[in-house]
């Protein structure tokens, strides 16, 4: 039995910035919600130390959260671009990304209810 490849979510961060500290608890709750699932993998990347990845994914500020489509070897990525950075919005975005698999050229946006 072949298991599906997990969706990857990479958070580029610089922990000294106030905005990172403001959203980190909400993002950590989403990660905790998915800890026992095999369809997601969460990566924390300390931005200033990983310049190659910052350039590859065009990271211009912190925090930046990217979704890397499963099976794309990191070549198909979408950035979290919602204005609101709360647990509910993060959670909806992650669930939607995993569900639709981020079809090529499709921007994933969590819709507010």
C-alpha positions, 0 to 999 in steps of 0.5 A: 500500500502506497501512502500519499505524499504529505503536503508541506507547510513551511513557515519562514520566521524571525522570532524576534519580530513582534508580528511573529510572536503575535501569530505564533500561538495560533499557528502552533495550534494548527500544527498541533491539530495535525500532529497525528496526520500523515498527510501534512508536514510542517517545517519551521525555517529560521529565515535569516539563516536560510537565504537560499530557500528565501530566494527560491520562494521569494520570501520578502518578510517575516513571517511567511507561510508557504504551502508546497504541493505534495509530490511537487518536490517543492516546485509548486508553492503558494504563499499564505496571503490572507489579511487575517492571521488567526487560528480559524483562518490558518486552520481553514487554509491548511485544510483547504490546501490539503483537500484540493491539493493546490492544483497548478496555478490555483491560488488557495484562499480560505474563505471567511464564513 
